[in-house]
Amino acid sequence: MSSTPPEAKELTEEEIKAAKAEISEGVEDEFEDALEESKQGPDSAGNFEVTVEELSILRAELACEFPEDYNYLSDQYIISVASKPYSKDPTSRRPLEYTMEKLTNVMEWREQAGAPDLIDLVHLANGPETAPEAVEQPERLAEAKAIANSLNTGSFYWHGFTKDGHPILWLRTNRKPWYPDVDADVKALILLADAGISCMPKHITDFIVISDSTSPPPPNPSFMIAMLKALVRGYPDRLNMLISAPISSIVQFVMKLLLPLMPGRLSSKVNLMDSEAVIPKLEEVLLNGKADIPTYFGGTADHDKYYPEETVCPNRGKGCLKFDYFGMVERLEQAKKDFEAKQK
């Protein structure tokens, strides 16, 4: 009997090649940067100095090219990208032109994905269908409702920080639908990613994902490839670590599908763990250690208090949004303030 999960289908070599080409289009050097594993720069993290003047040059060019969205990239993130060793010569820093090209790719991807406007769709979905903007834009309302429906599953949410200040995106795979709306799910993830990035403490530029992978749905290659494409092209250097537990045949199949499509530096950040090994790892990573381990990992922190299953969620406004998106952002902002206050 085959160990392949039901409804899962392995990609052919041709499909893998086509998917990798789609994911890496315009960002081919992301895959070359896998060669940067050894520390080459002069500081302890292997990075090079970026001067105030160089940061100002990059910031000014971004403001000129993307006047409505340039503030999305923090100074710290721009410095993080600019300070890395150059893939073609790891003993030197990335040239400013190269850094600008990478940042421009991110901003152009955001424009194409409609990232800056997604929060407006959440407000639209949270309002009445009789509102003028809803009545006058039925297609936009349909898109807004689809994104709200994706959020309503409560399968992804931000909650808390790690000991060193990385916001945590939690994934509950048992809440993911078997037949996802790929476009809406990816847009919901973009929306959530932007929310988490906006709540990062100073000097933090990346986040952590922790996945409860107890009962994942059958793998959907279209969704996984679209999600990976968004991560590689829209959020380079944003993932600090992914922890997934427990290990199952479906999780193994997913990784077998995704690993050949990932840049090397991204695949090295994935940690698959069994149910026992993940507990000390969570104690090590989470801000308050054992006290922050959620109930579904055997701990005492009740995430369902804030992010219950959709069937018991009330509507948050006059529309179809049930997921507490705005409460999530408020809690993360407060957690950020509390974290920063403790660092002083």
WOBEL-V757731 format. One record per residue. N is the residue number from 1. RES is the residue in three letters. PSI is psi in whole degrees, -180 to 180 (none if undefined). OMEGA is omega in degrees with one decimal (none if undefined). Layout:
BEGIN
N_RES_PSI_OMEGA, N_RES_PSI_OMEGA
END
This chain:
BEGIN
1_MET_135_-176.2, 2_SER_143_176.6, 3_SER_-2_178.8, 4_THR_130_-178.3, 5_PRO_152_179.6, 6_PRO_138_177.4, 7_GLU_4_176.8, 8_ALA_143_-179.2, 9_LYS_125_178.7, 10_GLU_144_179.3, 11_LEU_144_174.0, 12_THR_167_177.9, 13_GLU_-38_178.9, 14_GLU_-41_179.8, 15_GLU_-39_177.4, 16_ILE_-44_-179.8, 17_LYS_-43_179.9, 18_ALA_-42_179.7, 19_ALA_-43_179.8, 20_LYS_-37_178.0, 21_ALA_-39_179.7, 22_GLU_-44_-178.5, 23_ILE_-40_-172.6, 24_SER_-1_-176.8, 25_GLU_121_178.5, 26_GLY_-10_-179.8, 27_VAL_37_-176.8, 28_GLU_-33_-178.4, 29_ASP_-19_173.9, 30_GLU_-34_-179.1, 31_PHE_-34_174.6, 32_GLU_-32_-177.1, 33_ASP_-6_173.3, 34_ALA_-20_-179.3, 35_LEU_-7_-175.2, 36_GLU_13_-171.6, 37_GLU_-43_180.0, 38_SER_144_-178.7, 39_LYS_127_-177.4, 40_GLN_-30_-176.3, 41_GLY_170_-174.4, 42_PRO_-19_-178.9, 43_ASP_177_-173.4, 44_SER_-22_179.5, 45_ALA_1_179.9, 46_GLY_19_-178.0, 47_ASN_164_179.8, 48_PHE_162_179.6, 49_GLU_143_170.6, 50_VAL_122_-175.7, 51_THR_163_176.8, 52_VAL_-40_-179.6, 53_GLU_-41_179.0, 54_GLU_-40_176.0, 55_LEU_-41_179.7, 56_SER_-39_178.2, 57_ILE_-47_179.9, 58_LEU_-44_-179.5, 59_ARG_-42_-179.2, 60_ALA_-41_179.0, 61_GLU_-40_178.1, 62_LEU_-41_179.1, 63_ALA_-34_179.5, 64_CYS_-42_-176.2, 65_GLU_-33_-174.9, 66_PHE_68_-172.1, 67_PRO_-27_-176.0, 68_GLU_-13_-173.2, 69_ASP_3_-170.8, 70_TYR_-27_-179.6, 71_ASN_-10_177.5, 72_TYR_-37_180.0, 73_LEU_117_179.5, 74_SER_159_175.8, 75_ASP_-40_-176.7, 76_GLN_-37_179.3, 77_TYR_-42_178.1, 78_ILE_-44_177.9, 79_ILE_-41_179.4, 80_SER_-43_179.8, 81_VAL_-44_-174.9, 82_ALA_-26_-172.6, 83_SER_-7_-175.1, 84_LYS_153_174.0, 85_PRO_149_-178.6, 86_TYR_131_-176.3, 87_SER_-32_-178.4, 88_LYS_-16_177.1, 89_ASP_86_-174.7, 90_PRO_-9_178.1, 91_THR_-4_178.8, 92_SER_163_-179.3, 93_ARG_156_174.3, 94_ARG_133_174.3, 95_PRO_151_179.9, 96_LEU_-37_-179.7, 97_GLU_-38_179.2, 98_TYR_-45_178.6, 99_THR_-44_179.9, 100_MET_-37_178.1, 101_GLU_-43_178.4, 102_LYS_-45_-179.5, 103_LEU_-38_177.4, 104_THR_-40_177.2, 105_ASN_-42_179.0, 106_VAL_-47_-175.8, 107_MET_-37_177.1, 108_GLU_-39_176.0, 109_TRP_-41_179.2, 110_ARG_-42_178.2, 111_GLU_-47_-178.2, 112_GLN_-35_-179.3, 113_ALA_-9_-178.4, 114_GLY_23_-175.3, 115_ALA_-44_-176.9, 116_PRO_-21_-175.5, 117_ASP_-2_-173.9, 118_LEU_-35_179.5, 119_ILE_-32_176.7, 120_ASP_-34_178.5, 121_LEU_-34_176.6, 122_VAL_-44_177.2, 123_HIS_-39_179.2, 124_LEU_-45_-179.9, 125_ALA_-26_-178.0, 126_ASN_-8_-179.9, 127_GLY_176_-179.1, 128_PRO_149_178.3, 129_GLU_-12_179.0, 130_THR_-4_179.4, 131_ALA_145_-177.7, 132_PRO_-43_-177.7, 133_GLU_-27_177.7, 134_ALA_-43_-178.9, 135_VAL_-40_-176.2, 136_GLU_-16_-177.7, 137_GLN_70_-176.4, 138_PRO_-36_179.4, 139_GLU_-39_178.1, 140_ARG_-37_177.2, 141_LEU_-42_179.0, 142_ALA_-41_177.5, 143_GLU_-42_179.7, 144_ALA_-42_179.7, 145_LYS_-37_178.8, 146_ALA_-42_177.8, 147_ILE_-42_177.7, 148_ALA_-42_178.7, 149_ASN_-36_176.8, 150_SER_-45_177.7, 151_LEU_-36_-174.2, 152_ASN_-21_178.7, 153_THR_-22_-178.2, 154_GLY_25_-178.0, 155_SER_-22_176.1, 156_PHE_136_172.7, 157_TYR_154_174.6, 158_TRP_139_175.7, 159_HIS_111_173.3, 160_GLY_-179_-176.2, 161_PHE_165_172.4, 162_THR_175_179.8, 163_LYS_-30_-179.7, 164_ASP_14_168.1, 165_GLY_13_177.3, 166_HIS_128_175.3, 167_PRO_150_-174.3, 168_ILE_124_173.2, 169_LEU_116_-177.9, 170_TRP_139_177.8, 171_LEU_127_175.9, 172_ARG_96_-172.5, 173_THR_-26_179.8, 174_ASN_-12_178.4, 175_ARG_-7_-179.8, 176_LYS_139_178.9, 177_PRO_153_178.1, 178_TRP_-33_-177.7, 179_TYR_85_-173.2, 180_PRO_153_166.7, 181_ASP_97_-170.1, 182_VAL_-48_-177.6, 183_ASP_-47_-179.1, 184_ALA_-40_-179.4, 185_ASP_-40_179.4, 186_VAL_-41_178.0, 187_LYS_-38_177.1, 188_ALA_-39_177.8, 189_LEU_-39_176.6, 190_ILE_-46_178.2, 191_LEU_-47_-179.6, 192_LEU_-42_179.1, 193_ALA_-44_179.7, 194_ASP_-37_178.7, 195_ALA_-44_179.5, 196_GLY_-41_179.7, 197_ILE_-37_-179.6, 198_SER_-18_-178.4, 199_CYS_15_-179.4, 200_MET_138_173.9, 201_PRO_161_178.2, 202_LYS_140_179.1, 203_HIS_-1_176.2, 204_ILE_133_-177.4, 205_THR_-1_-178.3, 206_ASP_168_-174.3, 207_PHE_172_179.2, 208_ILE_142_174.1, 209_VAL_131_175.0, 210_ILE_122_-173.8, 211_SER_125_167.2, 212_ASP_101_-172.5, 213_SER_33_-176.6, 214_THR_-48_-175.1, 215_SER_69_-179.0, 216_PRO_152_174.8, 217_PRO_167_175.5, 218_PRO_141_-178.3, 219_PRO_138_175.4, 220_ASN_100_-175.0, 221_PRO_-38_-178.8, 222_SER_-44_179.8, 223_PHE_-44_-176.8, 224_MET_-40_178.5, 225_ILE_-41_178.3, 226_ALA_-40_178.3, 227_MET_-44_179.5, 228_LEU_-39_177.5, 229_LYS_-43_178.8, 230_ALA_-41_-178.6, 231_LEU_-44_-177.0, 232_VAL_-44_-173.8, 233_ARG_-32_-177.0, 234_GLY_-22_-174.5, 235_TYR_51_179.3, 236_PRO_139_178.9, 237_ASP_18_-179.1, 238_ARG_-27_-179.1, 239_LEU_118_177.8, 240_ASN_-40_-177.5, 241_MET_146_170.6, 242_LEU_125_177.1, 243_ILE_126_-180.0, 244_SER_130_177.7, 245_ALA_149_-5.2, 246_PRO_177_177.2, 247_ILE_133_178.1, 248_SER_172_179.9, 249_SER_-34_179.7, 250_ILE_-44_178.4, 251_VAL_-42_178.7, 252_GLN_-38_178.6, 253_PHE_-43_179.2, 254_VAL_-46_-179.2, 255_MET_-36_176.8, 256_LYS_-34_178.6, 257_LEU_-43_-171.0, 258_LEU_-35_-173.6, 259_LEU_-42_178.7, 260_PRO_-15_-177.1, 261_LEU_-6_-173.8, 262_MET_146_164.9, 263_PRO_149_-176.9, 264_GLY_-39_-178.1, 265_ARG_-26_178.3, 266_LEU_-44_-178.2, 267_SER_-28_-179.3, 268_SER_-11_-177.9, 269_LYS_0_-178.3, 270_VAL_126_-180.0, 271_ASN_110_175.1, 272_LEU_127_-174.0, 273_MET_154_175.2, 274_ASP_174_-172.6, 275_SER_-30_179.9, 276_GLU_-44_-175.9, 277_ALA_-26_-175.4, 278_VAL_-26_-176.1, 279_ILE_-54_177.0, 280_PRO_-30_177.3, 281_LYS_-43_178.6, 282_LEU_-40_177.5, 283_GLU_-37_179.9, 284_GLU_-37_-171.4, 285_VAL_-45_-171.7, 286_LEU_146_-173.6, 287_LEU_-48_-178.4, 288_ASN_23_175.4, 289_GLY_-131_-175.0, 290_LYS_-34_-177.3, 291_ALA_-21_-178.0, 292_ASP_-2_179.9, 293_ILE_125_-176.9, 294_PRO_160_-176.7, 295_THR_-34_-177.2, 296_TYR_-5_169.6, 297_PHE_13_178.3, 298_GLY_8_-179.9, 299_GLY_-161_-175.8, 300_THR_-10_-178.4, 301_ALA_120_-174.7, 302_ASP_92_177.9, 303_HIS_-27_-177.8, 304_ASP_-16_175.2, 305_LYS_-35_-178.9, 306_TYR_-31_-174.8, 307_TYR_68_-179.5, 308_PRO_171_175.3, 309_GLU_152_-173.9, 310_GLU_-35_-175.1, 311_THR_-22_-179.6, 312_VAL_13_178.5, 313_CYS_134_173.0, 314_PRO_159_172.0, 315_ASN_139_-175.4, 316_ARG_-18_-179.2, 317_GLY_-134_-179.3, 318_LYS_9_-179.2, 319_GLY_-139_-174.8, 320_CYS_5_-178.8, 321_LEU_120_176.1, 322_LYS_-36_179.6, 323_PHE_136_-176.7, 324_ASP_67_-177.1, 325_TYR_-49_-175.1, 326_PHE_-36_174.4, 327_GLY_-38_177.8, 328_MET_-46_-179.4, 329_VAL_-42_178.8, 330_GLU_-44_179.7, 331_ARG_-39_179.9, 332_LEU_-38_176.3, 333_GLU_-43_-180.0, 334_GLN_-40_177.9, 335_ALA_-37_176.9, 336_LYS_-46_179.7, 337_LYS_-42_179.4, 338_ASP_-41_-179.9, 339_PHE_-47_-177.8, 340_GLU_-34_179.6, 341_ALA_-35_-179.9, 342_LYS_-19_-178.9, 343_GLN_-14_-177.1, 344_LYS_none_none
END
